[in-house]
Amino acid sequence: MRAFLATFQTGFKYLWRSPVSVSVLVAFPILLILVLGKALSSYIAPETSLDPAPVAVAADPEGPLGNFLQSREIVRFFALEFTDEARAEALVKQGDACAAIVERDGEVAVLRLPGSGLPTELTLSVVDSYQRMGAAATMAALRGRNVNALLGVGVDVKDVPLGKRTPNSMDYYAVTILVMILLYTGLNGMDLFNKSLLGEAGSRIRLAPISGPALVGGLLAASTATSYLQGMATFLFSALVYRVNWGGRVPLVLLTLLAVVLFSQALCLFLLMLLRRPGAVTGAAQALFFTMTFVSKGYAKFSWGAAEKVFAYAPNALAHTVIFGAIYGGNEAKMAFSLALLFGAGAALFLCTFLLGRRRLA
């Protein structure tokens, strides 16, 4: 244990004294957030006002739908104007109504313009709940009551979280850049292992009275801890300065970030044992990280068509699946699979690195 701790301490100090490590992997991502954060924090900012939304209604005010919309639980969301269908549609096109609720032969439709905001989405949610659940169940749900007794067995109830925060561009940007930067921190491990195990210095160190597991374990722990702490600097800065929404499941988010760090360490160490030249490793790693970020839509939202299913397994995409799912509510099975795959890929690379290293360092 003493040998492990001594190796860890030496490696940790070396990495934090490295100008490249500290400036590129700590200062640079914070600088990016500072430069672009001001613009992104307000760009496509969600509407959060729940003032009554102007809605035109082409339905009988005394009918079931009319009574439902005018009930105390529902009417507080809308400023209703009952009219005929032609005028309701005209009000939407003129921008005087955010949406129009139209009832034709017992069927209900919502008319809206493309790119409508929160009031329109709220209108859609309320009408959808009315159609799926019925008036009584919808109003009971809005009061926070259990609606099971009002519903038949097997009824598909849509969750309508009216007060849930909507992500803005800064939230998406912070997640994307943090995952990308954590991939680049794998170069920490490459630099440390190259200095400690390869070349003349590595030959002397390997002759020292220290076991292989203690040496390798201490170096790996030092590079992993350094990389993770560098990522946490960006995480905390984005949360404290720009109020980035990291959700209520922060431990799961942090676990995912650890998986990214381990994967990046494993990949860079594998490339080091394979190529043996730090310059070649740096070039190959940067090309791979750029490609992974690109196909994961980290730079721009491209549509990849049939390749989408393949690119969904890129490390960045797997991390995004878990993090965004943890923050905004995602498919739990898909999140668990993505996280397991990310850890599994790192473990497989570590195994390959170990096998290559035994032969190369023998």
C-alpha positions in Angstrom: 0.0 0.0 0.0 2.9 2.4 0.8 4.3 1.9 -2.7 0.9 2.5 -4.3 0.3 5.7 -2.3 3.8 6.9 -3.1 3.3 6.3 -6.8 -0.1 8.0 -6.7 1.2 11.1 -4.9 4.2 11.4 -7.3 1.9 11.1 -10.4 -0.7 13.4 -9.0 1.8 16.1 -8.3 3.4 15.7 -11.7 0.1 16.2 -13.6 -1.0 19.2 -11.6 2.3 20.8 -12.1 2.1 20.3 -15.8 1.2 23.6 -17.5 -0.4 21.8 -20.5 -2.6 19.6 -18.2 -3.9 22.5 -16.1 -4.3 25.1 -18.8 -5.8 22.9 -21.5 -8.0 20.7 -19.4 -9.1 23.2 -16.7 -8.8 26.7 -18.0 -9.7 26.1 -21.6 -13.2 24.5 -21.0 -14.0 27.3 -18.5 -12.9 29.9 -21.0 -15.1 28.3 -23.7 -18.1 28.5 -21.3 -17.3 32.1 -20.5 -17.0 33.1 -24.1 -20.0 31.3 -25.4 -22.1 31.1 -22.3 -23.5 34.6 -22.4 -24.9 34.1 -25.9 -26.1 30.5 -25.3 -27.7 31.1 -21.9 -30.3 33.3 -23.5 -30.5 31.7 -26.9 -33.7 29.8 -27.5 -34.5 30.4 -23.8 -37.8 28.6 -22.9 -40.9 30.5 -22.1 -41.7 30.1 -18.5 -44.6 32.4 -18.0 -47.9 30.6 -17.2 -50.0 33.7 -17.6 -53.4 32.7 -19.2 -52.7 31.8 -22.8 -55.1 33.1 -25.5 -57.0 30.2 -26.9 -59.8 30.2 -29.5 -62.4 27.5 -29.0 -64.7 26.3 -31.8 -67.0 24.1 -29.6 -70.3 24.4 -27.7 -69.6 26.4 -24.5 -72.3 24.3 -22.8 -71.1 21.0 -24.0 -68.8 18.5 -22.3 -65.6 20.0 -23.8 -66.8 23.6 -23.2 -67.6 22.9 -19.5 -64.3 21.1 -19.1 -62.3 24.0 -20.4 -64.2 26.5 -18.3 -63.7 24.5 -15.1 -61.7 26.1 -12.3 -58.7 23.8 -12.6 -58.4 24.4 -16.4 -59.5 27.9 -17.1 -56.7 29.5 -15.0 -54.3 28.4 -17.8 -56.3 30.0 -20.7 -58.0 33.1 -21.8 -60.8 31.5 -23.9 -62.7 32.9 -26.8 -65.6 30.8 -28.0 -66.2 31.3 -31.7 -66.7 29.4 -35.0 -64.0 27.3 -36.6 -63.1 29.7 -39.4 -62.6 32.6 -37.0 -60.7 30.4 -34.6 -58.3 29.4 -37.4 -57.9 33.0 -38.4 -57.0 34.1 -34.9 -54.2 31.6 -34.8 -52.8 32.7 -38.2 -52.9 36.3 -37.1 -51.1 35.5 -33.9 -54.0 36.6 -31.7 -54.4 33.1 -30.3 -51.6 30.6 -29.4 -53.9 27.7 -30.5 -57.4 26.8 -31.5 -59.3 23.9 -30.0 -61.8 22.6 -32.5 -64.5 20.0 -31.9 -65.9 18.3 -35.0 -68.4 15.4 -34.6 -67.1 14.5 -31.1 -63.4 14.6 -32.2 -61.1 17.3 -30.8 -58.2 18.8 -32.7 -55.7 21.6 -31.8 -54.7 24.0 -34.5 -51.4 25.7 -34.2 -48.5 27.3 -36.1 -45.1 25.6 -36.4 -42.6 26.5 -33.8 -45.2 27.4 -31.2 -44.1 28.0 -27.6 -45.0 26.8 -24.2 -48.7 28.0 -24.1 -49.4 26.0 -27.2 -47.7 22.9 -25.8 -49.7 23.4 -22.6 -52.9 23.5 -24.7 -52.0 20.3 -26.5 -51.2 18.6 -23.1 -54.5 19.5 -21.6 -56.6 18.5 -24.6 -54.6 15.2 -24.9 -55.3 14.5 -21.2 -58.9 15.2 -21.7 -59.1 12.8 -24.6 -57.1 10.0 -23.0 -58.3 10.3 -19.4 -61.6 12.2 -19.5 -62.6 15.4 -17.7 -62.9 14.0 -14.2 -59.6 12.2 -14.2 -57.7 15.2 -15.7 -59.0 17.6 -13.1 -58.3 15.1 -10.3 -54.7 14.7 -11.6 -54.3 18.5 -11.6 -55.4 18.5 -8.0 -52.8 15.9 -7.2 -55.3 13.2 -6.4 -55.0 9.5 -7.3 -56.9 9.0 -10.5 -56.8 5.1 -10.6 -60.3 4.8 -9.4 -61.5 7.0 -12.3 -59.7 5.0 -14.9 -60.3 1.6 -16.5 -57.6 -1.1 -16.3 -55.0 -0.7 -19.0 -55.7 3.0 -19.7 -52.6 4.8 -21.0 -52.2 7.9 -18.8 -49.9 10.5 -20.2 -47.8 12.3 -17.6 -48.2 16.1 -18.0 -45.5 17.8 -15.8 -46.8 21.4 -16.2 -44.2 22.9 -14.0 -41.1 21.0 -15.2 -38.1 23.0 -16.3 -37.4 23.1 -20.0 -33.7 22.8 -21.1 -32.1 25.7 -22.9 -29.1 25.8 -25.2 -26.7 26.4 -22.4 -27.8 23.2 -20.6 -27.2 21.2 -23.8 -23.9 22.9 -24.5 -22.5 22.3 -20.9 -23.2 18.6 -21.1 -21.7 18.2 -24.6 -18.5 20.2 -23.8 -18.0 18.4 -20.5 -18.2 14.9 -22.0 -15.9 16.1 -24.9 -13.3 17.6 -22.5 -13.3 14.5 -20.3 -12.4 12.4 -23.3 -9.3 14.6 -23.9 -8.2 14.1 -20.3 -7.2 10.6 -21.3 -4.0 12.3 -22.6 -3.1 12.8 -18.9 -2.7 9.1 -18.4 -0.8 8.8 -21.7 1.7 11.5 -20.7 2.2 10.1 -17.1 2.6 6.4 -18.3 5.0 7.5 -21.1 7.2 9.4 -18.6 7.1 6.6 -16.0 7.2 3.4 -17.9 8.7 4.0 -21.3 12.2 5.2 -22.3 15.2 5.5 -20.1 13.3 6.9 -17.1 10.8 4.0 -17.4 13.7 1.5 -17.4 15.1 2.9 -14.2 11.7 3.0 -12.5 10.9 -0.6 -13.4 14.1 -1.7 -11.8 13.1 0.0 -8.5 11.9 -2.3 -5.6 8.2 -1.7 -6.3 5.7 -4.2 -7.5 4.1 -3.9 -10.9 0.5 -3.7 -9.7 1.5 -1.0 -7.2 3.3 1.0 -9.9 0.6 0.7 -12.5 -2.2 1.0 -10.1 -0.8 4.2 -8.5 -0.2 5.8 -11.9 -3.7 4.9 -13.1 -5.3 6.2 -9.9 -3.3 9.5 -10.2 -4.3 10.1 -13.8 -7.9 9.1 -13.2 -8.3 11.3 -10.1 -6.6 14.3 -11.9 -8.9 13.9 -15.0 -12.0 13.6 -12.9 -11.1 16.7 -10.8 -10.4 18.7 -13.9 -13.9 17.7 -15.2 -15.5 18.7 -11.9 -14.0 22.2 -12.3 -16.1 22.6 -15.5 -19.1 20.9 -13.9 -19.1 23.2 -10.8 -18.4 26.3 -12.9 -21.3 25.7 -15.2 -23.7 25.0 -12.3 -22.7 27.9 -10.1 -22.1 30.7 -12.7 -24.6 29.8 -15.5 -27.1 27.8 -13.4 -26.9 24.9 -15.8 -29.6 22.4 -14.9 -27.9 19.1 -13.8 -31.2 17.7 -12.4 -32.0 15.9 -9.2 -30.0 12.7 -9.9 -26.5 14.2 -9.7 -24.9 11.0 -8.4 -25.9 9.2 -11.6 -24.5 12.1 -13.7 -21.2 12.0 -11.8 -21.0 8.2 -12.2 -21.5 8.6 -16.0 -18.7 11.2 -16.1 -16.4 8.7 -14.2 -17.2 6.1 -16.9 -16.1 8.6 -19.6 -12.9 9.3 -17.7 -12.1 5.6 -17.4 -12.9 5.0 -21.0 -10.6 7.9 -22.1 -7.8 6.7 -19.9 -8.1 3.2 -21.3 -8.2 4.3 -24.9 -5.1 6.6 -24.6 -3.1 3.9 -22.8 -4.0 1.3 -25.4 -2.9 3.7 -28.1 0.4 4.3 -26.2 1.1 0.6 -25.9 0.2 0.1 -29.6 2.0 3.0 -31.2 4.7 3.7 -28.6 5.2 7.3 -29.7 3.5 10.1 -27.7 3.1 12.3 -30.8 1.4 9.6 -32.8 -0.9 8.8 -29.8 -1.9 12.4 -29.4 -2.7 12.8 -33.1 -4.7 9.5 -33.2 -6.5 10.3 -29.9 -7.5 13.8 -31.1 -8.8 12.4 -34.4 -10.8 9.8 -32.6 -12.3 12.2 -30.0 -13.2 14.7 -32.8 -15.0 11.9 -34.7 -16.8 10.6 -31.6 -18.0 14.1 -30.8 -19.0 14.8 -34.4 -21.1 11.7 -35.0 -22.7 12.2 -31.5 -23.9 15.6 -32.8 -21.7 17.5 -30.4 -20.8 20.2 -32.9 -24.0 20.3 -35.0 -27.3 18.4 -35.3 -26.8 16.4 -38.4 -29.2 13.7 -39.5 -27.2 10.5 -40.2 -30.1 8.5 -41.6 -29.5 4.7 -41.3 -26.2 5.3 -39.6 -28.0 6.8 -36.6 -28.3 3.4 -35.0 -24.6 2.8 -35.3 -23.5 6.2 -34.1 -25.8 5.8 -31.1 -23.1 3.6 -29.6 -20.3 6.2 -29.8 -19.0 6.9 -26.3 -20.2 10.5 -26.3 -23.7 9.4 -27.4 -23.8 6.8 -24.7 -22.9 9.4 -22.1 -25.4 11.8 -23.4 -28.1 9.2 -23.2 -27.5 8.6 -19.5 -26.9 12.2 -18.5 -29.9 13.7 -20.4 -32.0 10.8 -19.2 -31.0 11.5 -15.6 -31.7 15.2 -15.9 -34.9 15.3 -17.9 -36.3 11.8 -17.5 -35.4 9.0 -19.9 -35.9 5.4 -20.5 -34.3 3.7 -17.5 -33.5 0.5 -19.3 -31.8 2.3 -22.1 -29.8 4.5 -19.7 -28.6 1.4 -17.7 -27.6 -0.3 -20.9 -25.7 2.7 -22.2 -23.9 3.2 -18.9 -23.0 -0.5 -18.7 -21.7 -0.4 -22.3 -19.5 2.6 -21.5 -18.0 0.9 -18.5 -17.6 -2.3 -20.5 -15.8 -0.6 -23.4 -13.3 0.9 -20.9 -12.8 -2.5 -19.2 -12.2 -4.2 -22.6 -9.6 -1.5 -23.6 -7.8 -1.9 -20.2 -7.6 -5.6 -20.8 -6.1 -5.1 -24.2 -3.7 -2.5 -22.8 -2.6 -5.0 -20.1 -2.0 -7.7 -22.7 0.0 -5.4 -25.0 1.9 -3.9 -22.0 3.1 -7.2 -20.7 4.7 -8.0 -24.1 6.1 -4.5 -24.7 7.5 -3.9 -21.2 8.8 -7.4 -20.6 
